[in-house]
């Protein structure tokens, strides 16, 4: 059985993932309104979203080092406070119709989510080790649950023409309350790596992680599936508005459908992982994502495209958490391995928004998504690199 402290710790991690999803979907569902309020084009909006990419990459590059030195708790706390601050900055930028301020807010948001990515996933992988169960898919499911709830609220606010800045300010208040409740349950010193001995072998231990072929293939899976998830997070409401002729509220509703499919996939992920193993789950996820993206891109029927988004969401749901879990137990130095794979995945968040915005300006957002489709299709063939987690006896599951 799992003791009370571990249950509290797991519950706190659920809340941190939920908080990030809530904050993200709150501004994503308002992107059509914010774009119109800022008076920018699709390409210019890609540059605004590039602030998110820059912040994310900066955060993820620092996170592994910070976790190794200070542990997961202080890094998680700082990252969450940055996320809360970013929501406030985006709200102010929206109220003032200031594209630079919104860009800065998204940069801070990216820094918060990126710097917390390694910390909370290392903590989640440690809980997996303690409990003997697959925890990361459920944790990422809480992120998706947050996007669903935030998306529903955002859709309602959009339909009611409620100002985006007041909506985001309210989200910041809720996020602050969640943070204050959860941070005390995260233990200190998790993830701290002891200083290595000053030997030649130890000095070259860390670069060898980059030479692990299997780990790099896992990183390629994360890259493809992160691009699938990130493309929806960045562009799906605008894709449905500009590419399929829906209004802003309906575009937000489609995004909620995507988030709901992600949530369903992640909460059911542990069952399928225990039954079929990582390779089969990753391959099925990539096939589902590719099928959904194909219909969104090539179907001219808005209803078919909206329904296909559910397959896109199901497909994107498990690739990222399952690959991170595979990276965490692929060898020694768990923090370095999770950090490496997460960094590779975050390249998608760095390159994706401006690249898709540029292509969307010249060829339309639907055509731009062909790039995402090509990446997801490659994950079908890379799936064996994720390996298979051995089934856990029912007696140790909680």
C-alpha positions in Angstrom: 0.0 0.0 0.0 1.0 3.6 -0.6 1.5 5.8 2.5 -0.3 9.0 3.1 2.6 11.3 2.2 3.0 9.7 -1.2 -0.8 10.1 -1.8 -0.6 13.8 -0.9 2.5 14.2 -3.2 0.7 12.5 -6.1 -2.4 14.7 -5.5 -0.2 17.8 -5.5 1.3 16.8 -8.8 -2.2 16.3 -10.2 -3.0 19.8 -9.2 0.2 21.3 -10.7 -0.5 19.6 -14.0 -4.2 20.8 -13.8 -3.1 24.3 -13.1 -0.9 24.5 -16.2 -3.6 23.1 -18.4 -6.2 25.5 -17.0 -3.9 28.5 -17.6 -2.9 27.4 -21.1 -6.4 26.7 -22.4 -7.7 30.0 -20.8 -5.7 32.1 -23.2 -5.8 29.6 -26.1 -9.6 29.8 -26.3 -9.3 33.6 -26.4 -6.7 33.8 -29.2 -9.3 34.7 -31.9 -10.5 37.6 -29.7 -7.0 38.6 -28.7 -5.8 38.5 -32.3 -8.7 40.7 -33.4 -8.2 43.0 -30.5 -4.4 43.3 -31.3 -5.2 43.8 -35.0 -2.5 41.4 -36.2 -2.4 38.9 -39.1 -2.0 35.2 -38.9 1.7 35.5 -39.6 2.1 38.3 -37.0 0.2 36.1 -34.5 2.8 33.4 -35.2 5.4 35.9 -34.0 3.4 36.7 -30.9 3.2 33.0 -30.2 7.0 32.8 -30.8 7.4 34.5 -27.5 5.9 31.3 -25.9 8.4 29.2 -27.8 11.4 31.3 -26.8 10.3 31.2 -23.1 9.6 27.4 -23.3 13.0 26.6 -24.7 14.8 28.9 -22.2 12.9 27.2 -19.4 13.5 23.7 -20.5 17.2 24.2 -21.1 17.6 25.5 -17.5 15.3 23.1 -15.8 17.4 20.0 -15.7 20.4 21.8 -14.3 18.2 23.5 -11.7 16.5 20.3 -10.6 19.9 18.5 -10.4 21.2 21.3 -8.1 18.2 22.4 -6.0 15.6 19.6 -6.4 12.1 19.5 -7.9 10.3 21.5 -5.2 11.9 25.0 -5.6 11.9 24.6 -9.4 8.2 23.6 -9.4 7.4 26.6 -7.1 9.3 29.1 -9.3 7.8 27.7 -12.5 4.3 27.9 -11.2 4.7 31.5 -10.0 5.9 32.4 -13.5 2.8 30.8 -15.0 0.6 32.8 -12.7 2.4 36.0 -13.5 2.3 35.3 -17.2 -1.5 35.1 -17.2 -1.7 38.5 -15.5 0.7 40.0 -18.1 -1.3 38.6 -21.0 -4.4 40.0 -19.4 -2.9 43.4 -19.2 -1.5 43.2 -22.7 -4.9 42.3 -24.0 -6.6 45.2 -22.1 -4.0 47.6 -23.6 -4.1 46.0 -27.1 -0.3 45.7 -26.8 1.2 42.9 -29.0 4.6 43.3 -27.4 3.2 42.9 -23.9 1.1 39.8 -24.9 4.3 38.4 -26.5 6.2 39.1 -23.2 3.5 37.4 -21.2 3.6 34.3 -23.4 7.4 34.3 -23.1 7.0 34.2 -19.3 4.3 31.5 -19.6 6.7 29.4 -21.7 9.5 29.9 -19.2 7.2 28.8 -16.4 5.9 25.7 -18.2 9.3 24.8 -19.7 11.2 25.2 -16.4 8.6 23.2 -14.5 8.4 20.4 -17.2 11.4 18.5 -16.1 10.8 19.1 -12.4 7.2 17.8 -12.2 7.9 14.9 -14.6 11.0 13.8 -12.6 8.8 14.0 -9.5 6.1 12.0 -11.3 8.7 9.4 -12.5 9.9 9.1 -8.8 6.3 8.4 -7.7 6.1 5.7 -10.4 9.3 4.2 -9.0 7.8 4.2 -5.4 4.3 3.0 -6.3 5.2 0.6 -9.2 2.4 2.0 -11.3 2.3 4.1 -14.5 1.6 7.6 -13.0 2.7 10.0 -15.8 -0.2 9.3 -18.2 -2.6 10.2 -15.4 -0.6 13.3 -14.4 -0.7 14.5 -18.0 -4.4 13.6 -18.1 -4.8 16.1 -15.3 -3.2 18.7 -17.5 -5.7 17.8 -20.2 -8.5 18.0 -17.7 -7.4 21.5 -16.9 -7.5 22.4 -20.6 -11.0 21.0 -20.8 -12.3 23.0 -17.9 -10.4 26.1 -18.9 -11.6 25.7 -22.5 -15.2 25.4 -21.4 -15.0 28.5 -19.4 -13.2 30.3 -22.2 -15.8 29.2 -24.7 -18.6 30.5 -22.4 -16.7 33.7 -21.9 -16.2 34.1 -25.7 -19.9 33.4 -26.4 -20.9 36.0 -23.7 -18.4 38.5 -25.1 -16.8 38.7 -21.7 -13.6 40.7 -21.9 -10.5 38.5 -22.2 -8.5 40.5 -19.7 -11.0 40.0 -16.9 -11.4 36.4 -17.7 -7.6 35.9 -17.5 -7.4 37.9 -14.3 -9.9 35.5 -12.6 -7.9 32.5 -13.8 -4.8 34.0 -12.1 -6.7 34.2 -8.8 -7.8 30.5 -9.1 -4.3 29.4 -10.0 -2.8 31.2 -7.0 -5.1 29.3 -4.7 -4.2 26.0 -6.2 -0.5 26.7 -5.9 -0.8 27.7 -2.2 -2.6 24.5 -1.4 -0.3 22.1 -3.3 3.2 23.2 -2.9 3.7 22.0 0.6 3.1 18.4 -0.4 6.1 18.2 -2.7 9.1 16.8 -0.9 12.5 18.5 -0.9 15.7 17.2 -2.5 14.0 14.9 -5.1 16.1 14.9 -8.3 19.3 16.4 -6.7 22.3 14.7 -8.2 25.4 14.3 -6.1 28.6 16.1 -7.3 30.5 13.7 -9.6 34.1 12.7 -8.7 36.8 14.5 -10.7 37.7 11.6 -12.8 37.9 11.5 -16.6 35.1 8.9 -16.8 32.8 11.0 -14.6 33.5 14.2 -16.6 32.3 12.5 -19.8 29.3 10.7 -18.2 26.7 13.3 -19.1 27.5 13.8 -22.8 27.1 10.0 -23.2 23.4 10.5 -22.6 23.3 12.3 -25.9 24.9 9.3 -27.6 22.3 6.8 -26.5 20.6 5.9 -29.8 17.5 4.6 -28.2 17.1 7.7 -26.1 17.4 9.9 -29.2 14.7 7.8 -31.0 12.5 8.3 -27.9 13.2 12.0 -28.3 12.1 11.9 -31.9 8.8 10.4 -30.8 8.4 13.2 -28.3 9.2 15.7 -31.0 6.5 14.4 -33.4 3.8 14.1 -30.7 4.7 17.4 -29.1 4.3 19.0 -32.5 0.9 17.4 -32.8 -0.2 18.6 -29.4 1.4 22.0 -29.7 -0.1 22.7 -33.1 -3.5 22.2 -31.7 -2.8 24.3 -28.6 -1.4 27.2 -30.8 -3.6 27.1 -33.8 -6.7 24.9 -33.5 -9.3 27.6 -32.7 -7.9 29.8 -35.5 -7.6 26.8 -37.8 -11.3 26.0 -37.4 -12.3 29.7 -37.8 -10.0 30.6 -40.8 -9.8 27.1 -42.4 -13.3 25.8 -41.9 -15.4 28.9 -41.5 -16.6 28.4 -37.9 -17.2 31.4 -35.6 -15.0 32.1 -32.6 -17.2 30.3 -30.1 -17.5 27.2 -32.3 -13.8 27.2 -32.8 -13.3 27.2 -29.1 -15.8 24.4 -28.7 -13.7 22.3 -31.2 -10.6 22.9 -29.1 -12.6 21.8 -26.0 -13.3 18.6 -27.9 -9.6 18.1 -28.6 -8.8 18.7 -25.0 -11.5 16.3 -23.9 -10.1 13.6 -26.2 -6.6 14.2 -24.8 -8.0 13.8 -21.3 -9.8 10.6 -22.1 -6.7 9.2 -23.7 -4.4 10.0 -20.8 -6.7 8.8 -18.0 -7.3 5.5 -19.8 -3.6 5.3 -20.7 -2.5 3.2 -17.7 -5.0 0.5 -18.6 -3.8 0.2 -22.2 -0.1 0.4 -21.2 -0.4 -2.4 -18.7 -2.4 -4.5 -21.2 -0.5 -3.8 -24.5 2.8 -2.2 -23.6 4.4 1.0 -24.7 5.2 0.1 -28.3 1.6 -0.8 -29.3 0.2 2.3 -27.4 2.6 4.7 -29.1 2.0 3.2 -32.5 -1.8 3.3 -32.1 -1.6 6.9 -30.8 0.4 8.0 -33.9 -2.0 6.2 -36.3 -5.0 7.9 -34.6 -3.3 11.3 -34.7 -2.4 10.9 -38.3 -5.9 9.9 -39.3 -7.5 12.8 -37.4 -5.0 15.3 -38.9 -5.6 13.9 -42.4 -9.4 14.6 -42.2 -8.9 18.1 -40.7 -6.5 19.0 -43.5 -8.2 17.3 -46.5 -11.9 17.3 -45.7 -14.0 20.3 -46.8 -16.8 19.4 -44.5 -16.5 21.4 -41.2 -18.5 18.8 -39.2 -16.2 16.0 -40.4 -13.1 18.1 -39.6 -14.5 18.9 -36.1 -15.2 15.2 -35.4 -11.7 14.3 -36.7 -10.2 16.6 -34.1 -11.2 13.9 -31.5 -9.0 11.4 -33.2 -6.2 14.0 -33.3 -6.6 14.5 -29.6 -6.6 10.8 -28.8 -3.6 10.3 -30.9 -1.6 13.2 -29.3 -2.6 12.2 -25.7 -0.1 9.5 -24.8 2.9 10.1 -27.0 4.6 12.7 -24.8 4.0 11.2 -21.3 4.7 7.6 -22.4 8.0 8.7 -24.1 9.0 10.7 -21.0 8.3 7.6 -18.9 10.4 5.5 -21.3 13.2 8.0 -21.1 13.1 8.0 -17.3 13.7 4.3 -17.0 16.0 3.8 -20.0 19.2 4.0 -18.0 21.1 5.8 -15.2 20.8 9.5 -14.4 17.0 9.9 -14.7 17.0 13.7 -14.5 19.5 14.0 -17.4 17.5 11.5 -19.5 14.1 13.2 -18.9 15.7 16.6 -19.5 17.2 15.5 -22.8 14.0 14.1 -24.2 11.9 17.0 -23.0 14.4 19.4 -24.6 14.1 17.6 -27.9 10.3 17.7 -27.6 10.4 21.4 -26.9 12.1 22.1 -30.2 8.5 21.5 -31.6 7.2 24.4 -29.4 10.2 26.6 -30.5 9.9 26.0 -34.2 6.2 25.2 -34.6 4.3 28.5 -34.0 6.3 30.7 -36.3 6.8 28.0 -39.0 3.1 27.1 -39.1 2.2 30.8 -39.0 4.5 31.5 -41.9 3.1 28.6 -43.9 -0.5 29.6 -42.9 0.0 33.1 -44.2 1.2 31.8 -47.6 -0.8 28.6 -48.0 -3.5 28.6 -45.4 -3.5 26.9 -41.9 -5.0 23.7 -43.3 -2.2 23.2 -45.7 0.4 24.1 -43.0 -0.8 21.2 -40.9 0.5 18.8 -43.5 3.9 19.3 -41.9 2.5 18.2 -38.6 0.9 15.2 -40.2 4.3 14.1 -41.7 6.0 14.2 -38.3 3.2 12.2 -36.6 3.3 9.6 -39.4 7.0 9.0 -38.6 6.2 8.2 -35.0 4.4 5.0 -36.2 7.7 3.6 -37.3 9.7 4.8 -34.3 7.3 3.3 -31.7 9.5 0.3 -30.8 12.1 2.6 -29.3 9.7 3.4 -26.4 10.0 -0.2 -25.2 7.5 -2.0 -23.0 6.8 -1.5 -19.3 6.3 -4.8 -17.6 2.9 -5.5 -16.3 2.4 -4.6 -12.6 0.7 -7.1 -10.4 -2.8 -6.0 -9.3 -1.8 -6.4 -5.6 0.6 -3.4 -5.8 -1.7 -1.0 -7.8 -3.6 1.7 -6.0 
